[in-house]
Amino acid sequence: MKDNQKILKPIKREEISQGSGTNKNRHLILYDDDINSFDYVISCLVEICDHDFVQAEQCAFITHFKGKCDVKKGDYKSLKPLKQSLVDKGLKASID
């Protein structure tokens, strides 16, 4: 190895997926399912994601027709509890 080359440490998977918590470009994604009703999904989005009724209704329809919808943006630390709350309510969600 030459003197001017740096040794790179491998990045852990958690560091990539979670970041430092300051990255505002994360997306909370809600996925369609055949189990939950529109009314239930809408009430979950209002309660958990602080959507107003119209926004929650639009997200529910987009999720149904497109298979998924970006329901919230923010950093990983702020989206993680929202994702967990949606999952706890029986919805499918991820942070991308």
Secondary structure as UniProt FT lines:
FT   TURN            3..4
FT   HELIX           13..18
FT   TURN            19..20
FT   TURN            24..25
FT   STRAND          26..31
FT   HELIX           38..49
FT   HELIX           53..66
FT   STRAND          68..74
FT   HELIX           76..88
FT   TURN            89..90
FT   STRAND          92..95
//
